[in-house]
Amino acid sequence: MLTFKRFSSNYSIYKKIALQLIVFFIAIYIIFQLLIITNFFSKDTLNVIHAHSVKLNILLIFTLFFIFLYIVNRINKWFVNPLKQLKDSINNDSDIHINDNIHDDDISDVFKSYQRMIKKVADKDSQINLKISTLTQEKQAVMHQQQLTSSIFNNSQDGIILLDKNGIITRVNPMFCHLIGIKYENIIHQPLINFINIPAFKKIKASLSHELNSTHQWQGEFNIQHVINKNNIPLYVKINKLIDNKNKDIQYSIIATDLTTIKEIDRLVHINHHDPLTELPNRTALINRLNDELNIQLTTHHKFAVLFIDLDNFKVINDNYGHQMGDKVLKITAHKLRNSVKKSDMIARLAGDEFIAIINPATEHSAVVQTCRRILKILQQPITIDKHHLTINASIGCYYAHPNKQQTIDEILCQADIAMYQAKIAGKGCIVECNSF
């Protein structure tokens, strides 16, 4: 209902409405007069209008007044009251920061404040949208990073395990499950100790604990056993101890690389470069070593000595005791030769009962001669095999490879071989130098 207080508080807007209505009805009146002047109405109609002009004017005024009240009431209901509520909200709500206060004597302030509020809300909306966009991009980046990390974890060619502080498996990738031949559901949330070789673990336990406590990391080789076929799998393992700075929670990450292929390659290389009977380097490894020595000699200008060692009367052992006994003698001889020279020197089996020793560097003549004598002395020590007491001897031919002389590997071996045969001719069990030091 329209009250005087409401009417007076919104006088300015009602005044504007009333003036507009008056102008509207004056226009209607002028149009009506023009219709009369232009004889739009019949004479009878005009007579009736003139006869009742006072009543018609009164009726018109009351009609206009009631129309005015109705329009004001509609405006009050549809516009003024909601705007007044908006005005009160703007004045009282601390969350809407409008600097000026809105007064009751002018409803137009509501519109102005409403416009300012709309603009401010729009600005805030824009800022919120920008923040949401930024957060969305950051969230997408984090999700992408998580997906990438998960993809790397699941598709890694290395076995990856995460343990809690008690050694319980909290996460494991498919590769580790494949390595030990066990399903994911049978390994997750289980102690890792259940799936590793206990005796092998005991050998590294002390060093592992020490390194993890001191440096928070450990790495080394470790063998595990396949659950199904029981084959040993060599692994290169890297363990990191992870400590959360906030809650001091401890976790362990383990990355295990399968060395089976690498070990197999190493085994094949070893077979290709070593004698299967004595485990000494074979002719292939010898040629490679001599080639390296000659290349190094171009820069160091050091001389080295090549000793051609041949066992004396070895054929007698094979003939009297059999080839199995001869093989055992060759194994023992190889062991003795390895212990007769420095680790940096090389002992190789050339063929049959022929061996080659490379002494590098050969810094002094007396040192080379002393090494040759030591070899002969050690080889002359009696051997006992299956209650058989055997004594063997050897002849040694020595060749000095000088840095300034052009020489091939075949020439070096040939000269050492000639010196060895000269030693046999001289009476066996002696040393012959092919050239001067």
C-alpha positions as CSV (number, residue, x, y, z in Angstrom):
1,M,0.0,0.0,0.0
2,L,1.2,3.5,-0.8
3,T,1.6,5.5,2.4
4,F,2.3,9.2,2.8
5,K,5.7,8.4,4.2
6,R,6.6,6.3,1.2
7,F,5.1,8.9,-1.1
8,S,7.1,11.8,0.5
9,S,10.3,9.7,0.6
10,N,10.0,9.1,-3.2
11,Y,8.4,12.4,-4.1
12,S,10.8,13.2,-6.9
13,I,10.1,10.1,-8.9
14,Y,6.4,10.4,-8.4
15,K,6.5,14.0,-9.4
16,K,8.2,13.0,-12.7
17,I,5.6,10.3,-13.2
18,A,2.7,12.7,-12.6
19,L,4.1,15.3,-15.0
20,Q,4.4,12.7,-17.7
21,L,0.8,11.5,-17.1
22,I,-0.5,15.1,-17.3
23,V,1.4,15.7,-20.6
24,F,-0.1,12.4,-21.9
25,F,-3.7,13.4,-21.0
26,I,-3.3,17.0,-22.3
27,A,-2.2,15.4,-25.6
28,I,-5.3,13.2,-25.5
29,Y,-7.5,16.3,-24.8
30,I,-5.9,18.3,-27.7
31,I,-6.5,15.3,-30.1
32,F,-10.1,15.1,-28.9
33,Q,-10.6,18.8,-29.6
34,L,-9.1,18.4,-33.1
35,L,-11.5,15.6,-33.7
36,I,-14.5,17.9,-32.8
37,I,-13.2,20.8,-35.0
38,T,-12.8,18.4,-37.9
39,N,-16.4,17.2,-37.5
40,F,-15.3,13.7,-36.7
41,F,-18.3,13.3,-34.3
42,S,-21.9,13.6,-35.4
43,K,-24.1,16.6,-34.2
44,D,-26.1,14.3,-31.8
45,T,-22.9,13.1,-30.2
46,L,-21.6,16.6,-29.8
47,N,-24.9,17.8,-28.2
48,V,-24.7,15.0,-25.7
49,I,-21.0,15.8,-24.9
50,H,-21.9,19.6,-24.4
51,A,-24.9,18.7,-22.3
52,H,-22.8,16.5,-19.9
53,S,-19.5,18.3,-20.2
54,V,-19.2,18.9,-16.4
55,K,-19.9,15.3,-15.5
56,L,-17.6,14.1,-18.2
57,N,-14.8,16.4,-16.9
58,I,-15.3,15.2,-13.3
59,L,-15.3,11.6,-14.5
60,L,-12.2,12.2,-16.5
61,I,-10.3,13.8,-13.6
62,F,-11.3,10.9,-11.2
63,T,-10.3,8.4,-13.8
64,L,-6.9,10.0,-14.3
65,F,-6.4,10.2,-10.5
66,F,-7.1,6.5,-10.0
67,I,-5.0,5.6,-13.0
68,F,-2.2,7.7,-11.5
69,L,-2.6,5.9,-8.1
70,Y,-2.6,2.5,-9.8
71,I,0.5,3.3,-11.8
72,V,2.3,4.6,-8.7
73,N,1.3,1.5,-6.8
74,R,2.7,-0.8,-9.5
75,I,5.9,1.2,-9.7
76,N,6.2,1.1,-5.9
77,K,5.7,-2.7,-5.9
78,W,7.8,-3.6,-9.0
79,F,10.6,-1.0,-8.8
80,V,10.7,1.3,-5.8
81,N,10.5,-1.4,-3.0
82,P,13.2,-3.7,-4.5
83,L,15.4,-0.7,-5.1
84,K,15.0,0.4,-1.5
85,Q,15.9,-3.1,-0.4
86,L,18.9,-2.9,-2.6
87,K,19.7,0.5,-1.1
88,D,19.6,-0.9,2.4
89,S,21.8,-3.8,1.4
90,I,24.4,-1.4,-0.2
91,N,24.4,0.8,3.0
92,N,24.5,-2.1,5.5
93,D,26.4,-5.0,3.9
94,S,30.0,-4.7,4.8
95,D,31.0,-7.0,2.0
96,I,29.9,-4.4,-0.6
97,H,32.4,-1.6,-0.4
98,I,30.6,1.5,-1.7
99,N,32.2,4.7,-0.5
100,D,29.1,7.0,-0.4
101,N,25.9,6.3,1.6
102,I,22.5,6.3,-0.1
103,H,19.8,8.7,1.3
104,D,16.0,8.2,1.4
105,D,15.2,11.5,-0.2
106,D,16.4,10.5,-3.7
107,I,15.8,7.1,-5.1
108,S,18.0,7.9,-8.0
109,D,21.0,7.3,-5.7
110,V,20.0,3.7,-5.7
111,F,20.3,3.5,-9.4
112,K,23.7,5.2,-9.3
113,S,24.9,3.0,-6.5
114,Y,23.5,0.0,-8.2
115,Q,25.5,0.9,-11.3
116,R,28.7,1.3,-9.3
117,M,28.0,-2.0,-7.5
118,I,27.4,-3.8,-10.8
119,K,30.7,-2.4,-12.1
120,K,32.5,-3.4,-9.0
121,V,31.0,-6.9,-9.0
122,A,31.9,-7.2,-12.7
123,D,35.5,-6.2,-11.9
124,K,35.5,-8.8,-9.1
125,D,34.1,-11.4,-11.4
126,S,36.8,-10.6,-13.9
127,Q,39.5,-11.0,-11.1
128,I,37.8,-14.2,-9.9
129,N,37.7,-15.6,-13.4
130,L,41.3,-14.8,-13.9
131,K,42.2,-16.5,-10.6
132,I,40.1,-19.5,-11.5
133,S,41.8,-19.6,-14.9
134,T,45.2,-19.5,-13.3
135,L,44.3,-22.1,-10.8
136,T,42.9,-24.3,-13.5
137,Q,46.1,-24.0,-15.6
138,E,48.2,-24.8,-12.5
139,K,45.9,-27.8,-11.7
140,Q,46.1,-29.0,-15.2
141,A,49.9,-28.7,-15.1
142,V,50.0,-30.6,-11.8
143,M,47.7,-33.3,-13.2
144,H,49.9,-33.5,-16.4
145,Q,53.0,-33.9,-14.2
146,Q,51.3,-36.6,-12.1
147,Q,50.2,-38.4,-15.3
148,L,53.8,-38.2,-16.7
149,T,55.3,-39.4,-13.4
150,S,52.8,-42.3,-13.2
151,S,53.5,-43.2,-16.9
152,I,57.3,-43.2,-16.2
153,F,56.7,-45.3,-13.0
154,N,54.5,-47.9,-14.8
155,N,56.5,-48.1,-18.0
156,S,60.0,-48.0,-16.6
157,Q,62.4,-50.8,-17.7
158,D,63.7,-50.8,-14.1
159,G,61.9,-52.3,-11.1
160,I,60.7,-49.5,-8.8
161,I,59.5,-50.1,-5.2
162,L,58.4,-47.7,-2.5
163,L,58.6,-48.9,1.2
164,D,57.4,-47.4,4.4
165,K,59.7,-47.2,7.5
166,N,58.8,-50.8,8.4
167,G,59.9,-52.2,5.0
168,I,56.3,-52.7,3.8
169,I,55.8,-52.3,0.1
170,T,53.4,-49.4,-0.5
171,R,53.9,-49.1,-4.3
172,V,55.5,-51.3,-6.9
173,N,55.7,-51.1,-10.7
174,P,54.9,-53.8,-13.2
175,M,58.5,-54.4,-14.1
176,F,59.5,-55.6,-10.6
177,C,56.5,-57.9,-10.5
178,H,57.7,-59.3,-13.8
179,L,61.3,-59.7,-12.6
180,I,60.4,-61.9,-9.6
181,G,57.4,-63.6,-11.3
182,I,54.6,-62.5,-8.9
183,K,51.3,-60.7,-9.3
184,Y,50.8,-57.2,-8.1
185,E,48.0,-58.1,-5.6
186,N,50.3,-60.7,-4.0
187,I,53.2,-58.3,-3.4
188,I,51.6,-55.0,-2.5
189,H,51.4,-54.2,1.3
190,Q,53.7,-57.2,2.0
191,P,57.2,-57.0,3.6
192,L,59.9,-56.8,1.0
193,I,62.0,-59.3,3.0
194,N,59.6,-62.0,2.0
195,F,60.7,-61.7,-1.7
196,I,64.5,-61.5,-1.5
197,N,67.3,-63.9,-0.9
198,I,67.9,-63.9,2.9
199,P,71.6,-65.2,2.8
200,A,72.5,-62.6,0.1
201,F,70.8,-59.8,2.1
202,K,72.7,-60.7,5.3
203,K,76.0,-60.2,3.4
204,I,75.1,-56.6,2.6
205,K,72.9,-55.7,5.6
206,A,75.7,-54.1,7.6
207,S,77.0,-51.9,4.8
208,L,73.5,-51.1,3.6
209,S,72.3,-49.9,7.1
210,H,75.5,-47.9,7.6
211,E,75.2,-46.1,4.3
212,L,71.5,-45.4,4.6
213,N,72.0,-43.9,8.1
214,S,75.0,-41.8,7.1
215,T,74.4,-40.8,3.5
216,H,70.7,-41.8,3.1
217,Q,71.6,-43.8,0.0
218,W,73.1,-47.2,-1.0
219,Q,73.9,-48.8,-4.3
220,G,75.4,-52.1,-5.4
221,E,74.7,-55.5,-6.9
222,F,72.2,-57.9,-5.4
223,N,70.7,-61.2,-6.5
224,I,67.0,-62.1,-6.2
225,Q,65.3,-65.3,-7.0
226,H,62.5,-65.8,-9.5
227,V,59.5,-67.2,-7.6
228,I,58.5,-69.7,-10.2
229,N,61.6,-71.0,-12.0
230,K,64.0,-70.3,-9.0
231,N,66.6,-68.7,-11.3
232,N,68.9,-66.1,-9.7
233,I,68.5,-62.6,-11.2
234,P,71.4,-60.2,-10.8
235,L,70.3,-56.7,-10.1
236,Y,72.0,-53.3,-9.7
237,V,70.1,-51.7,-6.9
238,K,69.9,-48.0,-5.8
239,I,68.2,-47.3,-2.5
240,N,67.4,-43.8,-1.2
241,K,66.1,-43.0,2.3
242,L,63.5,-40.2,2.1
243,I,62.6,-38.2,5.2
244,D,59.6,-35.8,5.2
245,N,60.7,-32.5,6.7
246,K,57.2,-31.8,8.2
247,N,56.3,-35.0,10.0
248,K,59.7,-36.8,9.8
249,D,58.0,-39.7,8.1
250,I,60.5,-42.1,6.5
251,Q,60.2,-43.9,3.2
252,Y,62.5,-45.8,1.0
253,S,62.7,-45.8,-2.8
254,I,64.4,-48.7,-4.6
255,I,65.3,-48.8,-8.2
256,A,66.5,-52.2,-9.5
257,T,68.1,-52.7,-12.9
258,D,68.1,-56.2,-14.3
259,L,71.7,-57.1,-15.1
260,T,70.9,-60.5,-16.7
261,T,71.5,-59.2,-20.3
262,I,74.6,-57.3,-19.2
263,K,75.9,-60.3,-17.3
264,E,75.2,-62.5,-20.3
265,I,77.1,-60.1,-22.6
266,D,80.0,-60.0,-20.1
267,R,80.0,-63.8,-19.9
268,L,80.1,-64.1,-23.7
269,V,82.9,-61.5,-23.9
270,H,84.8,-63.4,-21.2
271,I,84.4,-66.7,-23.0
272,N,85.6,-65.1,-26.3
273,H,88.7,-63.6,-24.6
274,H,89.6,-66.4,-22.1
275,D,90.9,-69.9,-22.3
276,P,88.1,-72.3,-21.0
277,L,90.6,-74.6,-19.3
278,T,92.9,-72.2,-17.4
279,E,90.7,-69.1,-17.4
280,L,93.7,-67.2,-18.6
281,P,93.3,-64.6,-21.4
282,N,93.5,-66.3,-24.7
283,R,95.2,-65.4,-28.0
284,T,92.4,-62.9,-28.9
285,A,92.9,-61.1,-25.6
286,L,96.7,-61.2,-26.0
287,I,96.5,-59.6,-29.5
288,N,94.3,-56.9,-28.1
289,R,96.6,-56.2,-25.2
290,L,99.7,-56.1,-27.4
291,N,97.9,-53.7,-29.8
292,D,97.1,-51.4,-26.8
293,E,100.6,-51.6,-25.5
294,L,102.0,-50.5,-28.9
295,N,99.6,-47.6,-29.2
296,I,100.4,-46.5,-25.6
297,Q,104.1,-46.8,-26.4
298,L,103.7,-44.1,-29.1
299,T,103.0,-41.5,-26.4
300,T,104.8,-42.9,-23.3
301,H,107.9,-44.1,-25.1
302,H,108.3,-46.9,-22.5
303,K,109.7,-50.3,-23.5
304,F,107.9,-53.5,-22.5
305,A,109.0,-57.1,-22.4
306,V,107.3,-60.1,-23.9
307,L,108.1,-63.5,-22.3
308,F,107.4,-66.7,-24.3
309,I,107.1,-69.5,-21.7
310,D,106.9,-73.2,-22.8
311,L,106.7,-76.1,-20.4
312,D,109.5,-78.6,-20.8
313,N,108.7,-82.3,-21.4
314,F,104.9,-81.7,-20.9
315,K,104.2,-84.4,-23.5
316,V,105.7,-86.9,-21.2
317,I,103.0,-86.1,-18.5
318,N,100.2,-86.5,-21.1
319,D,101.7,-89.8,-22.3
320,N,102.3,-91.3,-18.9
321,Y,99.3,-90.0,-16.9
322,G,96.8,-89.1,-19.5
323,H,95.3,-85.8,-20.8
324,Q,93.1,-85.3,-17.7
325,M,96.3,-85.2,-15.6
326,G,97.8,-82.9,-18.2
327,D,94.8,-80.5,-18.0
328,K,95.1,-80.4,-14.2
329,V,98.9,-79.6,-14.5
330,L,98.0,-76.7,-16.9
331,K,95.5,-75.3,-14.5
332,I,98.0,-75.4,-11.6
333,T,100.6,-73.9,-13.9
334,A,98.3,-71.0,-14.9
335,H,97.6,-70.3,-11.2
336,K,101.4,-70.2,-10.5
337,L,102.1,-67.9,-13.4
338,R,99.4,-65.4,-12.3
339,N,101.1,-65.3,-8.9
340,S,104.5,-64.8,-10.4
341,V,103.9,-61.3,-11.9
342,K,102.3,-58.0,-11.0
343,K,98.6,-57.4,-11.4
344,S,99.3,-54.9,-14.0
345,D,101.2,-57.5,-16.1
346,M,99.5,-60.1,-18.2
347,I,99.7,-63.9,-18.4
348,A,98.0,-65.5,-21.4
349,R,97.7,-69.0,-22.7
350,L,98.7,-69.1,-26.4
351,A,98.2,-72.8,-27.1
352,G,98.9,-76.2,-25.6
353,D,101.6,-75.7,-23.0
354,E,102.7,-72.3,-24.4
355,F,102.1,-69.1,-22.3
356,I,102.9,-65.4,-22.9
357,A,103.8,-62.9,-20.2
358,I,103.7,-59.1,-20.9
359,I,105.9,-57.1,-18.5
360,N,105.1,-53.4,-18.7
361,P,106.7,-51.1,-18.1
362,A,110.1,-52.7,-18.3
363,T,112.0,-50.0,-16.5
364,E,115.1,-52.0,-15.5
365,H,116.8,-55.0,-17.1
366,S,117.5,-56.6,-13.7
367,A,113.8,-56.4,-12.8
368,V,112.8,-58.3,-16.0
369,V,115.5,-61.0,-15.4
370,Q,114.4,-61.3,-11.8
371,T,110.8,-61.8,-12.9
372,C,111.9,-64.6,-15.3
373,R,113.8,-66.3,-12.6
374,R,110.9,-66.1,-10.2
375,I,108.6,-67.7,-12.8
376,L,111.0,-70.6,-13.3
377,K,111.5,-71.1,-9.5
378,I,107.8,-71.2,-8.8
379,L,107.1,-73.5,-11.8
380,Q,109.8,-75.9,-10.5
381,Q,108.0,-76.4,-7.2
382,P,106.6,-80.0,-7.0
383,I,103.0,-80.6,-7.9
384,T,100.9,-83.3,-6.1
385,I,97.8,-84.6,-8.0
386,D,95.9,-87.7,-7.0
387,K,99.0,-88.8,-4.9
388,H,101.2,-88.3,-8.0
389,H,104.2,-86.1,-7.3
390,L,105.2,-84.2,-10.5
391,T,108.0,-81.8,-11.2
392,I,107.9,-79.6,-14.3
393,N,110.2,-77.0,-15.7
394,A,110.0,-74.3,-18.5
395,S,112.0,-72.5,-21.0
396,I,111.6,-68.7,-21.4
397,G,112.4,-66.5,-24.4
398,C,112.4,-62.8,-23.8
399,Y,111.9,-60.0,-26.4
400,Y,112.1,-56.3,-25.5
401,A,109.7,-54.1,-27.5
402,H,111.5,-50.7,-27.9
403,P,109.4,-47.6,-28.6
404,N,111.5,-46.3,-31.5
405,K,111.4,-49.5,-33.5
406,Q,108.7,-50.3,-36.0
407,Q,107.4,-53.7,-35.2
408,T,104.2,-55.7,-35.6
409,I,102.5,-58.0,-33.1
410,D,103.4,-61.1,-35.2
411,E,107.1,-60.0,-35.3
412,I,107.2,-59.6,-31.5
413,L,105.7,-63.0,-30.9
414,C,107.9,-64.6,-33.5
415,Q,111.1,-63.1,-32.0
416,A,110.0,-64.2,-28.5
417,D,109.3,-67.7,-29.9
418,I,112.7,-68.0,-31.5
419,A,114.3,-67.0,-28.1
420,M,112.3,-69.7,-26.3
421,Y,113.5,-72.4,-28.7
422,Q,117.1,-71.2,-28.2
423,A,116.5,-71.6,-24.5
424,K,115.4,-75.2,-25.1
425,I,118.4,-75.9,-27.2
426,A,120.6,-74.4,-24.5
427,G,119.5,-77.1,-22.1
428,K,115.9,-76.2,-21.0
429,G,114.9,-74.6,-17.8
430,C,116.8,-71.4,-18.7
431,I,116.2,-67.9,-20.1
432,V,117.3,-66.5,-23.5
433,E,117.0,-62.8,-24.4
434,C,116.3,-62.3,-28.1
435,N,117.6,-58.7,-28.2
436,S,119.3,-56.3,-25.8
437,F,117.5,-54.3,-23.2
